[in-house]
Amino acid sequence: MRIDVHNNVIPERALALLRSRPACGVTIEDGMWRGAYHAEFALARSFVDPDAKLAELGQNAIEGAVLSAAPPLFFYDRDAAEGAAICAAANEGLAEFCKIATDRLWWLAHVPLQAPERAAAMLEEQAASPGCVGAHIGSAVAGARLDSDQFEPFWATAERLRTPVMIHPDPSFGSAAGLDAFYLINVVGMPLETTITIKRLIGAGVLERHPQLRIVLLHGGGYFPYQAGRMRHARTVRPELAGAPDPWAALPQLWFDVITHDLEALRYLADRVGRKRVVLGTDLPFDMALPDPVRHIEAALGASGLHEVAERNPARLFALDQPDIAATADGFTRRESNA
């Protein structure tokens, strides 16, 4: 089964909550989403309708997906109570969304990271929910970076639960200078923000302190796979990095989606980090999604690479190949419990 690990939804429960709270600054008119620190975008049916989502997957030759609430739903600038309410609505909506096909759709918990202890508690609660296989967070929390000590409760809980954490870049805080033209806030800002985030997590020793933590980096891992050597060199000549871990030592804890929009870049990524660390991700249904993803991966990595990246790696990363999941000729199905 080909499984897309970077696929967005905006559950109806979350939309209803936002419509009832004008202070959140979101308007939805004429099928367009406006506000919440994101360029306006068309609210495609596959954001909100499970049947449309399954059809969209089929149109892209993909059988399953690990779904996450779209980044405009982070709302880390709101107070803890409001953030928790939005996350609760998103999580309830995600769980409902996936009930249409529990053998093909799974979801990542949405947590109020502006209150790290509350986020840790919500992750623990949601991780026990059917279909929840990890967490989805933004790269900055109202300007605070994820390597800050305040986020230790969240990282410790994610490590203990063995739930992968997918980090979506948010360049609106701190890394957006000079990116106001030509849609560079996305084209350059997204991969730059991912690079800043993972290198800070490594430099601060977060991954070293939590060796069982598993991180999914989007958009091909930003510039990290291509420039980690620069950080490795800086460790040998700069006091700011004295004692910092070798960035490549973190590789066993990292996974990278395939969204490079370039065959040669994808080949390099798979060669540099190893195919087993690369997973299918599309960013559907946003307009920056990877077109024709299956053909793209096969063109870059061949049939065996497609099987590994689109099937084997996502299933292993999110524990979808555990004993309660049985392989069948046309996909996966949950085994009936004998309890």
Residue pairs with C-beta under 8 A, 6 or more apart in sequence:
1 63
1 64
1 104
1 311
1 315
1 331
1 332
2 61
2 62
2 63
2 64
2 280
2 294
2 310
2 311
3 62
3 63
3 64
3 65
3 66
3 280
3 310
3 311
3 314
3 315
3 318
3 320
4 57
4 60
4 62
4 64
4 65
4 66
4 280
4 281
4 282
4 284
4 293
4 314
5 65
5 66
5 166
5 216
5 257
5 279
5 280
5 281
5 314
5 317
5 318
6 68
6 166
6 216
6 218
6 257
6 259
6 281
6 282
6 283
7 53
7 57
7 65
7 66
7 67
7 68
7 281
7 282
7 283
7 284
8 47
8 67
8 68
8 69
8 70
8 71
8 283
8 284
8 285
8 286
9 46
9 47
9 48
9 53
9 67
9 68
9 69
9 70
9 93
9 94
9 97
10 33
10 43
10 47
10 48
10 69
10 70
10 72
10 73
11 48
11 69
11 89
11 90
11 92
11 93
11 94
11 96
11 97
12 48
12 93
13 89
13 90
13 92
13 93
13 96
14 69
14 73
14 86
14 89
14 90
14 93
15 28
15 48
16 89
17 85
17 86
17 89
18 24
18 26
18 28
18 86
19 28
21 82
24 35
24 36
24 75
24 78
24 86
25 35
25 36
26 33
26 34
26 35
26 36
26 72
27 33
27 34
27 35
28 34
28 43
31 42
31 43
32 40
32 41
32 42
32 43
33 40
33 41
33 42
33 43
33 72
34 40
35 72
36 72
36 73
36 75
37 72
37 170
37 172
38 71
38 72
39 183
39 185
39 186
41 286
41 287
42 287
44 52
44 285
45 52
46 52
46 53
46 55
46 56
46 284
46 285
47 70
47 285
50 97
50 98
50 100
50 101
50 105
51 100
53 65
53 67
53 97
53 105
54 100
54 101
54 104
54 105
56 284
56 285
57 63
57 64
57 65
57 104
57 284
60 282
60 284
60 292
60 293
60 294
61 293
61 294
61 295
62 280
62 282
62 293
62 294
62 310
63 104
63 331
64 103
64 104
64 105
64 106
64 331
64 332
65 104
65 105
65 106
66 106
66 107
66 108
66 133
66 134
66 314
66 318
67 94
67 97
67 98
67 105
67 106
67 107
67 108
68 94
68 107
68 108
68 110
68 136
68 166
68 168
69 90
69 93
69 94
69 108
69 110
69 136
70 286
71 138
71 168
71 170
73 86
73 90
73 110
74 113
74 137
74 138
74 168
74 170
75 82
75 83
75 86
76 83
76 112
76 113
76 114
76 138
76 140
76 141
76 142
77 114
77 142
78 86
78 114
79 114
80 112
80 114
80 115
80 118
83 112
83 113
83 114
83 115
84 112
84 115
84 118
84 122
86 110
86 112
87 110
87 111
87 112
87 122
88 122
90 110
91 107
91 109
91 110
91 122
91 126
91 129
91 132
94 107
94 108
94 110
94 131
94 132
95 107
95 129
95 130
95 131
95 132
97 105
97 107
98 105
98 106
98 107
98 131
99 131
102 130
102 131
102 334
103 331
103 332
103 333
103 334
104 331
104 332
105 131
106 131
106 132
106 133
106 318
106 320
107 131
107 132
107 133
108 132
108 133
108 134
108 135
108 136
108 166
109 122
109 123
109 126
109 127
109 132
109 134
109 135
109 136
109 163
110 135
110 136
111 118
111 119
111 120
111 122
111 123
111 126
111 135
111 137
111 154
112 118
112 119
112 122
113 119
113 137
113 138
113 141
113 151
113 154
114 141
114 142
116 150
116 151
116 152
116 153
116 154
117 153
119 153
119 154
120 153
120 154
120 156
120 157
120 158
121 157
123 135
123 154
123 157
123 158
123 161
123 163
124 157
124 161
126 132
127 161
127 163
133 163
133 164
133 318
133 319
133 320
134 163
134 164
134 165
134 166
134 216
134 318
135 158
135 163
135 164
135 165
135 166
136 165
136 166
136 168
137 146
137 154
137 165
137 166
137 167
137 168
138 167
138 168
138 169
138 170
139 146
139 167
139 168
139 169
139 170
139 193
139 194
139 196
139 197
140 146
140 170
140 172
140 173
140 174
140 193
140 197
141 151
142 173
143 173
143 174
144 150
144 151
145 174
145 197
145 200
146 167
146 197
146 200
146 201
146 206
147 200
147 201
147 203
147 204
147 206
155 206
155 209
155 210
155 213
156 210
158 165
158 210
158 213
159 210
159 211
159 212
159 213
162 212
162 214
162 319
163 214
164 214
164 215
164 216
164 255
164 317
164 318
165 213
165 214
165 215
165 216
166 215
166 216
166 218
167 194
167 197
167 198
167 215
167 216
167 217
167 218
168 218
169 189
169 190
169 191
169 192
169 193
169 194
169 197
169 218
169 219
169 222
170 193
171 179
171 185
171 186
171 189
171 190
171 192
171 193
172 185
174 196
175 189
175 192
175 193
175 196
176 185
176 189
178 184
179 185
179 188
179 189
186 288
190 218
190 219
190 222
191 219
191 220
191 222
191 223
192 222
192 223
193 222
194 217
194 218
194 219
194 221
194 222
194 223
194 224
195 221
195 222
195 223
195 224
195 227
198 215
198 217
198 221
198 222
198 224
198 250
198 254
199 224
199 228
199 231
199 247
201 207
201 215
201 250
202 208
202 231
202 244
202 245
202 247
202 250
203 231
203 241
203 244
203 245
205 244
205 245
206 213
207 213
207 215
207 245
207 250
207 253
208 245
208 249
208 250
211 253
213 253
214 253
214 255
214 317
215 253
215 254
215 255
216 254
216 255
216 256
216 257
216 279
216 317
217 224
217 254
217 255
217 256
217 257
218 257
218 259
218 281
218 283
219 257
219 259
219 260
219 283
220 256
220 257
220 258
220 259
220 260
220 265
220 266
220 269
221 254
221 256
221 269
221 273
224 247
225 256
225 268
225 269
225 272
225 273
226 268
226 272
228 247
228 248
231 241
231 247
232 246
232 247
232 248
234 240
234 241
235 241
235 242
235 244
235 246
251 273
251 274
251 277
254 273
254 277
255 277
255 278
255 279
255 313
255 317
256 269
256 273
256 277
256 278
256 279
257 278
257 279
257 280
257 281
258 266
258 269
258 278
258 279
258 280
258 281
258 290
258 293
258 296
258 297
258 309
259 281
259 282
259 283
259 290
260 266
260 269
261 290
263 296
263 299
263 300
264 300
266 296
266 297
266 300
266 301
267 300
267 301
269 278
270 278
270 300
270 301
270 305
270 309
275 301
275 305
275 308
275 309
275 313
276 308
276 313
277 313
278 308
278 309
278 313
279 309
279 310
279 313
279 314
279 317
280 293
280 297
280 309
280 310
280 313
280 314
281 290
282 289
282 290
282 293
283 289
283 290
290 296
294 306
294 310
297 305
297 306
297 309
297 310
298 305
298 306
301 308
301 309
314 320
315 321
315 325
315 332
320 332
323 335
324 334
324 335
324 337
325 332
325 333
325 334
325 335
326 332
326 333
326 334
326 335
